[in-house]
Amino acid sequence: MAMQSSLPPQSASVPPDERTKVMLVDDSAVVRGFLNRILSGEPDFEVVASVSDGALAVESIRKTPVQVVILDIEMPNMDGLTAIPLLLEACPAAKIVMASSLTTRNAEASMKALVAGAADYLSKPSSATEFAGTGDFSRELVQKARALGASSRRQLAMRTQAAALTEPVPAKSLALRAMMTGAPRYVAIGSSTGGPDALFVVMKHLVGLPQPILITQHMPPAFTTLLAANISRQCGIDCMEGKDGLLVQPGKAYVAPGGYHMTLLRSGLISLNQGPQENYCRPSVDALLRRLAPPGRRGGPAIRPGMGQDGLKGCEAIVAAGGSVIAQDEATSVVWGMPGMVARAGLCAAILPLAGIGPKLRQVATRS
């Protein structure tokens, strides 16, 4: 059983206390080596542990806390799903990224992991050759680890500050727009990191809406099929993956399938395409919102947690067309990237905690 591997020296260009500390957990030494080389090539990361199963990961994190854990699903001795609650108990500020191959079985396990507390997931290349040759995987790994590391440090600092205060600090105010009058024709939801579990919280409030609900969640194929099924099962809403030429119906929800941009034609028919990625994403939130923005369509989107700026341009178009935007607040977001960009741009009519988004969407959507 492999314990901790020898790790190459890290760059000294970033002070140690500002680097994101990472633990790699995978039963394949080859995979750990590839992950280590990718992250060690960045000056703001420090790979402090590399272990072969969940039990060793729990033992390691108790001794050396980290901000980010890259966690495999299938491992001997203790698998990733079993390890998640133990890792979070030992290090509550850690952000766990599940890394699995793109199969239906692993997609199901990854969905369970997200519900259990994992912050995000990565689709691992299926071979050593693909690991060595894919720039997309390297970019996604670095982007997610960097954003989640920053989020972990920020949350820890906020907890430390709050513990030292005797009086609460007022929340920072951001400029808000007036909420649209009347009800929207469509409700659109866009999310990424930290999205699936939070999505269920929102969707439970949207049963029986008079509008179709259109969802773009940054996920690969197989994952979006399971996401739609989980929304139907857990939230009581008839939800399905979008299909080309499918006519949207009031009260039903449609998830953009992984690998496809989902848009809506004026006729109310779903249109799918595999055009270029937007903001490194396909499906893209911007691709959906742009088609809801023409005058008369009046989309009402909610932007929930995630990295990057996907959704910003689409929200600009929605607001210009008379629609309104509701964003999740920073305190309840795993990563305040997408909603933060939209909020700071002054595009929001409301910025709410996760628990308040569903009721607010329902209130706006059911206006006479």
TORMI-77713 format. One line per 4 residues: their letters; for each residue x, y, z of C-alpha. Coordinates in steps of 0.5 Angstrom, whole numbers. Layout:
N
a) X/Y/Z ~ ...;
This chain:
368
mamq) 0/0/0 ~ 3/7/-2 ~ 4/12/3 ~ 6/19/2;
sslp) 10/20/-5 ~ 16/24/-5 ~ 14/31/-8 ~ 18/36/-13;
pqsa) 20/43/-10 ~ 15/48/-10 ~ 16/55/-13 ~ 18/60/-9;
svpp) 15/66/-12 ~ 9/66/-8 ~ 10/66/-1 ~ 8/59/3;
dert) 2/62/7 ~ -1/64/0 ~ -1/58/-4 ~ -7/53/-4;
kvml) -5/47/-1 ~ -7/41/-4 ~ -8/33/-3 ~ -8/28/-8;
vdds) -12/21/-7 ~ -12/16/-12 ~ -10/9/-12 ~ -6/10/-19;
avvr) 1/12/-17 ~ 1/14/-25 ~ -5/19/-24 ~ -2/22/-18;
gfln) 4/23/-21 ~ 1/27/-27 ~ -4/31/-22 ~ 2/33/-18;
rils) 6/35/-24 ~ 1/39/-27 ~ -1/43/-20 ~ 7/43/-18;
gepd) 8/47/-25 ~ 4/53/-22 ~ 7/58/-17 ~ 1/58/-13;
fevv) 0/51/-11 ~ 3/46/-6 ~ 2/39/-6 ~ 3/37/1;
asvs) 0/30/1 ~ 0/24/-4 ~ -4/18/-2 ~ -7/12/-5;
dgal) -14/11/-1 ~ -19/14/3 ~ -16/12/10 ~ -9/15/9;
aves) -13/21/6 ~ -16/22/13 ~ -10/20/17 ~ -6/25/13;
irkt) -11/31/13 ~ -12/30/21 ~ -4/32/21 ~ -4/37/16;
pvqv) -10/41/14 ~ -11/43/6 ~ -15/47/2 ~ -17/42/-4;
vild) -17/35/-4 ~ -17/32/-11 ~ -21/25/-9 ~ -21/19/-13;
iemp) -28/15/-13 ~ -26/8/-13 ~ -20/6/-9 ~ -18/0/-4;
nmdg) -19/0/3 ~ -23/6/3 ~ -27/9/-3 ~ -28/16/-4;
ltai) -35/17/-2 ~ -34/13/5 ~ -28/18/6 ~ -32/25/4;
plll) -35/26/11 ~ -29/24/15 ~ -25/29/11 ~ -30/34/12;
eacp) -30/33/19 ~ -23/33/20 ~ -22/39/16 ~ -29/43/15;
aaki) -25/48/11 ~ -23/43/5 ~ -26/43/-1 ~ -26/36/-5;
vmas) -26/35/-12 ~ -28/28/-14 ~ -24/26/-20 ~ -27/20/-24;
sltt) -27/17/-31 ~ -33/19/-35 ~ -38/13/-34 ~ -45/12/-32;
rnae) -43/8/-26 ~ -38/14/-24 ~ -43/19/-26 ~ -48/16/-21;
asmk) -42/16/-15 ~ -40/23/-17 ~ -47/26/-16 ~ -48/22/-9;
alva) -41/25/-7 ~ -44/32/-9 ~ -50/31/-5 ~ -45/28/1;
gaad) -41/35/1 ~ -36/35/-5 ~ -35/42/-8 ~ -34/39/-15;
ylsk) -32/34/-20 ~ -27/33/-25 ~ -27/28/-31 ~ -21/24/-31;
pssa) -18/22/-38 ~ -18/15/-39 ~ -11/13/-41 ~ -4/16/-39;
tefa) -3/18/-46 ~ -9/22/-46 ~ -7/25/-39 ~ 0/27/-42;
gtgd) -4/30/-48 ~ -10/34/-46 ~ -9/41/-44 ~ -17/42/-43;
fsre) -16/37/-37 ~ -10/41/-34 ~ -13/48/-35 ~ -20/45/-32;
lvqk) -16/42/-26 ~ -12/49/-25 ~ -18/53/-25 ~ -22/49/-20;
aral) -17/48/-15 ~ -15/55/-15 ~ -22/58/-15 ~ -24/53/-9;
gass) -17/54/-5 ~ -19/62/-5 ~ -26/60/-3 ~ -23/56/3;
rrql) -18/61/5 ~ -23/66/5 ~ -28/62/9 ~ -23/60/14;
amrt) -21/68/15 ~ -29/70/15 ~ -30/65/21 ~ -24/67/25;
qaaa) -26/74/24 ~ -33/73/26 ~ -30/69/32 ~ -26/75/35;
ltep) -32/80/34 ~ -37/82/39 ~ -42/85/34 ~ -44/83/27;
vpak) -41/86/21 ~ -46/89/16 ~ -46/86/10 ~ -43/90/4;
slal) -48/93/-1 ~ -48/92/-8 ~ -53/96/-13 ~ -59/93/-15;
ramm) -64/94/-20 ~ -72/94/-20 ~ -75/88/-20 ~ -79/87/-27;
tgap) -86/88/-27 ~ -91/82/-29 ~ -88/75/-29 ~ -83/72/-34;
ryva) -85/68/-40 ~ -79/63/-38 ~ -75/62/-32 ~ -67/60/-33;
igss) -62/58/-28 ~ -55/57/-29 ~ -50/54/-25 ~ -43/51/-24;
tggp) -39/49/-18 ~ -43/47/-12 ~ -49/47/-17 ~ -52/40/-16;
dalf) -54/40/-9 ~ -56/47/-9 ~ -60/46/-15 ~ -65/41/-11;
vvmk) -66/47/-6 ~ -68/52/-11 ~ -72/47/-15 ~ -76/44/-9;
hlvg) -80/51/-9 ~ -81/51/-17 ~ -87/46/-17 ~ -92/48/-21;
lpqp) -90/54/-24 ~ -94/57/-30 ~ -87/58/-34 ~ -82/52/-37;
ilit) -76/52/-33 ~ -69/52/-37 ~ -63/50/-33 ~ -56/50/-36;
qhmp) -51/47/-31 ~ -44/46/-33 ~ -43/38/-33 ~ -41/33/-38;
paft) -45/28/-42 ~ -48/22/-37 ~ -48/27/-31 ~ -53/31/-34;
tlla) -58/25/-35 ~ -57/24/-28 ~ -58/31/-26 ~ -65/31/-29;
anis) -67/24/-26 ~ -65/27/-19 ~ -69/33/-20 ~ -75/29/-22;
rqcg) -74/25/-16 ~ -72/29/-11 ~ -76/36/-13 ~ -83/33/-15;
idcm) -82/37/-22 ~ -82/33/-29 ~ -75/34/-31 ~ -71/32/-37;
egkd) -65/33/-41 ~ -67/38/-47 ~ -68/35/-54 ~ -67/38/-61;
gllv) -74/40/-63 ~ -77/39/-56 ~ -83/43/-55 ~ -82/46/-48;
qpgk) -88/46/-43 ~ -91/50/-37 ~ -88/47/-31 ~ -83/42/-33;
ayva) -76/43/-33 ~ -70/42/-38 ~ -63/41/-37 ~ -58/43/-42;
pggy) -55/36/-44 ~ -47/35/-43 ~ -43/37/-49 ~ -49/41/-52;
hmtl) -51/49/-52 ~ -58/49/-51 ~ -62/55/-54 ~ -70/56/-55;
lrsg) -73/58/-61 ~ -78/63/-62 ~ -83/57/-63 ~ -82/55/-56;
lisl) -78/49/-59 ~ -71/47/-56 ~ -65/47/-61 ~ -58/44/-59;
nqgp) -52/45/-62 ~ -44/43/-61 ~ -42/50/-63 ~ -35/53/-60;
qeny) -34/53/-53 ~ -36/59/-49 ~ -32/62/-43 ~ -29/55/-44;
crps) -36/51/-43 ~ -41/47/-47 ~ -46/48/-45 ~ -46/55/-44;
vdal) -50/59/-39 ~ -49/65/-44 ~ -52/61/-50 ~ -58/60/-47;
lrrl) -60/67/-44 ~ -58/70/-50 ~ -64/67/-54 ~ -69/69/-48;
appg) -67/76/-49 ~ -70/78/-55 ~ -76/83/-53 ~ -82/80/-51;
rrgg) -79/74/-49 ~ -77/77/-42 ~ -73/71/-39 ~ -72/71/-31;
pair) -66/68/-30 ~ -62/66/-23 ~ -55/65/-23 ~ -52/60/-18;
pgmg) -45/59/-15 ~ -40/57/-20 ~ -33/60/-23 ~ -31/65/-29;
qdgl) -36/69/-32 ~ -41/65/-36 ~ -47/68/-36 ~ -45/75/-35;
kgce) -46/77/-42 ~ -53/73/-42 ~ -55/77/-36 ~ -53/84/-39;
aiva) -58/82/-45 ~ -64/79/-41 ~ -64/86/-37 ~ -63/90/-43;
aggs) -70/86/-46 ~ -73/88/-39 ~ -72/81/-35 ~ -69/81/-28;
viaq) -63/77/-25 ~ -63/74/-18 ~ -56/72/-16 ~ -54/67/-10;
deat) -50/71/-5 ~ -43/70/-3 ~ -44/67/4 ~ -48/61/1;
svvw) -44/60/-5 ~ -38/55/-6 ~ -35/60/-10 ~ -37/67/-12;
gmpg) -35/67/-19 ~ -41/67/-24 ~ -46/70/-19 ~ -41/75/-16;
mvar) -39/78/-23 ~ -46/79/-25 ~ -47/82/-18 ~ -41/87/-19;
aglc) -44/89/-26 ~ -50/92/-23 ~ -55/87/-26 ~ -58/84/-21;
aail) -65/85/-18 ~ -64/81/-12 ~ -58/78/-9 ~ -60/72/-4;
plag) -58/67/0 ~ -59/60/-3 ~ -65/59/2 ~ -68/65/-1;
igpk) -67/64/-8 ~ -73/59/-10 ~ -78/63/-6 ~ -76/69/-9;
lrqv) -77/66/-16 ~ -83/63/-15 ~ -86/70/-12 ~ -84/73/-19;
atrs) -86/68/-23 ~ -93/67/-21 ~ -95/75/-21 ~ -101/76/-25;
